[in-house]
Amino acid sequence: MDDFSQTISHLKLRVDQELMIATPQIKPQSLYEPIHYFLSIGGKRLRPILMLLAARLTGGKTEDALDAAVAIELLHNFTLVHDDIMDHDHLRRGHATVHTRWDESVAILAGDGLIGLAYRQLLKLPSQRLVTVCRLFTEGVIEVCEGQAFDKEFEVRDDVTLQEYFLMIGKKTGRLITMSTQIGAILGGGDDKEVEILREYGEAIGIAFQIQDDLLDIVEPEEVIGKTFGSDVAAGKKTYLMIKSLELAPAEYRERIRDILRASQVSPEMLLEMQHIFRVTSILDQAAHEIEEAYSRANRVLDRFPRAEATQELRQFTDMLLNRRY
């Protein structure tokens, strides 16, 4: 294991340890058992790790941002629990979703509990940084909800534009990532210029990350991605692939895509057909190019950091994400 892999493993371990400390309650069992279950089934902890790396880059220590890193992970898990309900997904991280293992009422309450726990963790921050960070965090919560609302609205439309898509993912996926880089930079002691550069870095990472998710959903098997194969297509999600196909594919393919989107139930055969359409129309290649360009853009943003030589950890983080398969 190289030095950077050891760093990531260490930071993930610290976050996992603090997550357990942040959720010590066991009663009422109907609230805390599903919360503990969901936090224990894995997760890459990319957002809290990104926050800790941003804090280190701007002159801080891991401990300076650890409480906020745990808060961002609790918030992220809140979004996942509720998204799984809304999207009727049955797998998350290779395990049954909370609403599948229990029921929707339990899952809704568990998600509510997670966001409360996130704020309780955030309120441990030093008072001189608390208002600034809480304002960013709260605006982020609102934007994530806006992004999810756009995502659901788009499911019943087949005229969603790429501009609308990028607006949606900037809120639903990107905002948690830019929150991580901004808050990490603030807690590490970064100045306004450094905080803004890391916000832009996070913005580029967020775009690449979501398009990557769109791609993995339809090209990787369930055992790799840990969720139901083709769940985005089955739900009528307007992913990068879907929008590009409806825009650029030959007419006969576009009509077939619309037929599949209108189907009351999408069969495994239909999912494989969509995968074939994405491949033969070069949409998969276009998505891969868009991902690489966004990650390259993230590294170019780091070139403007006042101490560019200190950005090596974040550049390695970018490379790690570029090569992920799940």
C-alpha positions as CSV (number, residue, x, y, z in Angstrom):
1,M,0.0,0.0,0.0
2,D,1.4,3.4,-1.0
3,D,1.6,6.4,1.3
4,F,-1.6,8.0,-0.1
5,S,-3.6,4.8,0.2
6,Q,-2.4,4.6,3.8
7,T,-3.5,8.2,4.4
8,I,-7.0,7.5,2.9
9,S,-7.4,4.4,5.0
10,H,-6.4,6.2,8.1
11,L,-8.8,9.1,7.5
12,K,-11.6,6.7,6.7
13,L,-10.9,4.8,10.0
14,R,-11.0,8.1,12.0
15,V,-14.4,9.0,10.4
16,D,-15.8,5.6,11.0
17,Q,-14.7,5.7,14.6
18,E,-16.3,9.1,15.2
19,L,-19.5,8.1,13.4
20,M,-20.0,5.4,16.0
21,I,-19.2,7.8,18.8
22,A,-21.7,10.3,17.3
23,T,-24.5,7.7,17.4
24,P,-24.3,6.0,20.8
25,Q,-28.0,5.7,21.5
26,I,-29.8,2.3,21.3
27,K,-33.3,3.3,22.3
28,P,-35.8,3.7,20.9
29,Q,-34.7,0.7,18.9
30,S,-37.0,1.5,16.0
31,L,-35.0,4.7,15.4
32,Y,-31.4,3.7,16.2
33,E,-31.2,0.2,14.9
34,P,-31.8,1.2,11.3
35,I,-29.5,4.2,11.7
36,H,-26.7,1.9,13.1
37,Y,-27.4,-0.6,10.3
38,F,-27.1,1.9,7.5
39,L,-23.9,3.4,8.9
40,S,-22.4,0.0,9.3
41,I,-22.9,-1.4,5.8
42,G,-20.0,0.4,4.3
43,G,-19.5,3.5,2.4
44,K,-16.4,5.1,0.9
45,R,-16.6,8.2,3.2
46,L,-15.4,10.3,0.3
47,R,-17.0,13.5,1.4
48,P,-15.6,13.6,4.9
49,I,-12.2,12.5,3.6
50,L,-12.3,15.3,1.0
51,M,-13.1,17.7,3.8
52,L,-10.2,16.5,5.9
53,L,-7.8,16.8,2.9
54,A,-9.0,20.4,2.3
55,A,-8.4,21.3,5.9
56,R,-4.9,19.8,5.8
57,L,-4.1,21.7,2.5
58,T,-5.1,25.0,4.1
59,G,-2.8,24.5,7.1
60,G,-5.1,22.7,9.5
61,K,-5.0,19.3,11.2
62,T,-7.3,16.4,10.8
63,E,-8.9,17.0,14.2
64,D,-9.8,20.6,13.2
65,A,-12.4,19.4,10.7
66,L,-13.3,15.9,12.1
67,D,-16.6,16.9,13.7
68,A,-17.7,18.7,10.5
69,A,-16.5,15.7,8.5
70,V,-18.7,13.4,10.5
71,A,-21.6,15.8,10.1
72,I,-21.3,15.8,6.3
73,E,-21.3,12.0,6.3
74,L,-24.4,11.8,8.5
75,L,-26.1,14.3,6.2
76,H,-25.0,12.3,3.1
77,N,-26.5,9.1,4.6
78,F,-29.7,11.0,5.3
79,T,-30.0,11.8,1.6
80,L,-29.3,8.2,0.7
81,V,-32.0,6.7,3.0
82,H,-34.6,9.1,1.7
83,D,-33.5,8.8,-1.9
84,D,-33.8,5.0,-1.7
85,I,-37.5,5.4,-0.6
86,M,-38.3,7.9,-3.4
87,D,-36.6,5.8,-6.1
88,H,-37.9,2.5,-4.8
89,D,-34.4,1.1,-4.7
90,H,-33.8,-2.2,-2.9
91,L,-30.0,-2.3,-2.7
92,R,-27.5,0.1,-1.3
93,R,-23.8,-0.7,-0.9
94,G,-24.7,-4.3,-1.7
95,H,-27.2,-4.6,1.2
96,A,-30.9,-4.2,1.6
97,T,-32.1,-0.5,1.8
98,V,-33.6,0.6,5.1
99,H,-37.2,0.8,3.8
100,T,-36.8,-2.7,2.3
101,R,-35.4,-4.3,5.5
102,W,-37.9,-2.5,7.7
103,D,-40.6,-0.3,6.0
104,E,-41.0,3.2,4.7
105,S,-42.1,4.8,7.9
106,V,-39.0,3.5,9.7
107,A,-36.8,4.7,6.9
108,I,-38.3,8.2,6.9
109,L,-37.7,8.5,10.6
110,A,-34.2,7.1,10.4
111,G,-33.4,9.8,7.7
112,D,-34.8,12.5,10.0
113,G,-32.7,11.2,12.8
114,L,-29.6,11.3,10.7
115,I,-30.0,15.0,9.8
116,G,-30.6,15.8,13.5
117,L,-27.4,13.9,14.5
118,A,-25.5,15.8,11.7
119,Y,-26.5,19.1,13.2
120,R,-25.7,18.0,16.7
121,Q,-22.2,17.0,15.5
122,L,-21.8,20.3,13.7
123,L,-22.6,22.3,16.8
124,K,-19.4,20.9,18.5
125,L,-17.4,23.3,16.3
126,P,-15.5,26.3,17.8
127,S,-17.8,29.3,18.2
128,Q,-15.6,31.5,15.9
129,R,-16.3,29.3,12.9
130,L,-19.7,28.0,13.9
131,V,-22.0,30.6,12.2
132,T,-20.1,30.6,8.9
133,V,-20.0,26.8,8.7
134,C,-23.6,26.4,9.8
135,R,-24.8,28.8,7.2
136,L,-23.0,26.9,4.5
137,F,-24.2,23.6,5.8
138,T,-27.9,24.7,6.0
139,E,-27.8,26.3,2.5
140,G,-26.4,23.0,1.3
141,V,-29.2,21.0,2.9
142,I,-31.7,23.2,1.1
143,E,-29.9,22.9,-2.3
144,V,-29.7,19.1,-2.0
145,C,-33.4,19.0,-1.5
146,E,-33.9,21.3,-4.5
147,G,-31.7,19.0,-6.6
148,Q,-33.7,15.9,-5.6
149,A,-36.9,17.8,-6.5
150,F,-35.5,18.6,-9.9
151,D,-34.5,15.0,-10.3
152,K,-38.0,13.7,-9.6
153,E,-39.6,16.4,-11.9
154,F,-37.3,15.3,-14.7
155,E,-38.5,11.7,-14.6
156,V,-41.8,12.6,-16.3
157,R,-40.1,14.7,-19.0
158,D,-38.3,13.7,-22.1
159,D,-37.1,17.2,-23.1
160,V,-34.7,17.8,-20.2
161,T,-31.6,19.7,-21.5
162,L,-28.0,19.3,-20.5
163,Q,-28.1,22.7,-18.9
164,E,-31.0,21.6,-16.7
165,Y,-29.1,18.4,-15.9
166,F,-26.0,20.2,-14.8
167,L,-28.1,22.5,-12.6
168,M,-29.7,19.5,-11.0
169,I,-26.5,17.5,-10.3
170,G,-24.8,20.7,-9.1
171,K,-27.4,20.8,-6.3
172,K,-28.1,17.1,-5.7
173,T,-24.6,15.7,-5.9
174,G,-22.2,18.6,-6.3
175,R,-23.4,20.7,-3.3
176,L,-22.3,18.1,-0.7
177,I,-18.9,17.9,-2.4
178,T,-18.4,21.7,-2.6
179,M,-19.6,21.9,1.0
180,S,-16.9,19.5,1.9
181,T,-14.1,21.4,0.3
182,Q,-15.3,24.8,1.4
183,I,-15.9,23.8,5.0
184,G,-12.7,21.9,5.2
185,A,-10.8,25.0,3.9
186,I,-12.5,27.3,6.4
187,L,-11.8,25.0,9.3
188,G,-8.2,24.6,8.2
189,G,-7.7,28.3,8.3
190,G,-7.8,29.1,4.6
191,D,-8.3,32.6,3.3
192,D,-11.1,33.7,1.0
193,K,-9.1,32.9,-2.1
194,E,-8.2,29.4,-1.0
195,V,-11.8,28.7,0.0
196,E,-13.0,29.8,-3.4
197,I,-10.4,27.7,-5.3
198,L,-11.4,24.7,-3.3
199,R,-15.1,25.4,-3.9
200,E,-14.3,25.4,-7.7
201,Y,-12.3,22.2,-7.3
202,G,-15.3,20.6,-5.6
203,E,-17.6,21.8,-8.2
204,A,-15.6,20.1,-11.0
205,I,-15.3,16.9,-8.9
206,G,-19.1,16.9,-8.3
207,I,-19.8,17.0,-12.1
208,A,-17.4,14.2,-12.8
209,F,-18.6,12.1,-9.9
210,Q,-22.3,12.2,-11.0
211,I,-21.7,11.5,-14.6
212,Q,-19.5,8.6,-13.5
213,D,-22.4,7.3,-11.4
214,D,-24.7,7.6,-14.4
215,L,-22.2,5.5,-16.4
216,L,-21.6,2.9,-13.7
217,D,-25.3,2.4,-13.3
218,I,-25.7,0.8,-16.8
219,V,-22.2,-0.7,-17.4
220,E,-21.3,-2.4,-14.1
221,P,-23.0,-5.4,-12.5
222,E,-24.8,-5.2,-9.2
223,E,-22.1,-7.0,-7.3
224,V,-19.6,-4.2,-8.3
225,I,-21.7,-1.1,-7.8
226,G,-23.7,-2.4,-4.8
227,K,-27.0,-1.3,-6.1
228,T,-29.6,-2.5,-8.6
229,F,-28.3,-2.7,-12.2
230,G,-29.9,-0.1,-14.4
231,S,-31.9,1.4,-11.6
232,D,-31.6,4.9,-13.1
233,V,-33.0,3.8,-16.5
234,A,-35.7,1.8,-14.8
235,A,-36.8,4.8,-12.8
236,G,-36.8,7.1,-15.9
237,K,-33.9,9.2,-14.5
238,K,-32.6,11.8,-16.9
239,T,-29.0,11.0,-16.7
240,Y,-26.2,12.4,-18.8
241,L,-26.4,9.2,-21.0
242,M,-30.2,9.5,-21.4
243,I,-30.2,13.2,-22.3
244,K,-27.3,12.8,-24.8
245,S,-29.1,9.8,-26.4
246,L,-32.4,11.7,-26.8
247,E,-30.4,14.6,-28.3
248,L,-27.9,12.8,-30.6
249,A,-29.0,9.2,-31.3
250,P,-30.6,8.3,-34.7
251,A,-34.4,8.7,-34.9
252,E,-35.1,5.0,-34.5
253,Y,-33.1,4.7,-31.4
254,R,-34.6,7.9,-29.9
255,E,-38.1,6.4,-30.4
256,R,-37.1,3.1,-28.8
257,I,-35.6,5.0,-25.8
258,R,-38.9,6.9,-25.4
259,D,-40.8,3.5,-25.6
260,I,-38.7,2.1,-22.8
261,L,-39.1,5.3,-20.7
262,R,-42.9,5.0,-21.1
263,A,-43.0,1.3,-20.2
264,S,-44.9,0.5,-17.0
265,Q,-42.1,-1.9,-16.0
266,V,-38.6,-2.0,-17.4
267,S,-37.4,-5.6,-18.0
268,P,-33.8,-6.7,-17.7
269,E,-33.9,-7.2,-21.5
270,M,-34.8,-3.6,-21.9
271,L,-31.9,-2.5,-19.7
272,L,-29.5,-4.5,-21.8
273,E,-31.1,-2.9,-24.9
274,M,-30.5,0.6,-23.5
275,Q,-26.9,-0.4,-22.7
276,H,-26.5,-1.5,-26.4
277,I,-28.0,1.8,-27.6
278,F,-25.6,3.8,-25.4
279,R,-22.7,1.8,-26.7
280,V,-23.4,1.8,-30.5
281,T,-24.2,5.5,-30.5
282,S,-20.9,6.3,-28.7
283,I,-22.8,7.9,-25.8
284,L,-20.7,5.8,-23.3
285,D,-17.5,7.1,-24.9
286,Q,-18.8,10.7,-24.7
287,A,-19.6,10.2,-21.0
288,A,-16.1,8.8,-20.3
289,H,-14.6,11.9,-22.1
290,E,-16.8,14.3,-20.1
291,I,-15.7,12.6,-16.9
292,E,-12.0,12.8,-17.7
293,E,-12.4,16.4,-18.8
294,A,-14.1,17.4,-15.5
295,Y,-11.4,15.7,-13.4
296,S,-8.7,17.4,-15.5
297,R,-10.5,20.7,-14.9
298,A,-10.4,20.0,-11.1
299,N,-6.7,19.6,-11.3
300,R,-6.3,22.7,-13.3
301,V,-8.2,24.6,-10.6
302,L,-5.6,23.4,-8.1
303,D,-2.8,25.0,-10.3
304,R,-4.1,28.3,-9.0
305,F,-3.7,27.4,-5.4
306,P,-1.1,29.7,-3.7
307,R,1.0,26.7,-2.7
308,A,0.4,24.5,-5.7
309,E,3.1,22.1,-4.6
310,A,1.0,21.3,-1.5
311,T,-2.0,20.1,-3.5
312,Q,-0.5,16.6,-4.2
313,E,-3.0,14.8,-1.9
314,L,-6.0,16.3,-3.6
315,R,-4.5,15.5,-7.0
316,Q,-4.1,11.9,-5.9
317,F,-7.7,12.0,-4.6
318,T,-8.8,13.1,-8.1
319,D,-6.9,10.2,-9.7
320,M,-8.5,7.8,-7.2
321,L,-12.0,9.0,-8.2
322,L,-11.2,8.9,-11.9
323,N,-10.3,5.2,-11.6
324,R,-13.2,4.1,-9.4
325,R,-15.6,1.4,-10.5
326,Y,-18.3,1.9,-7.8
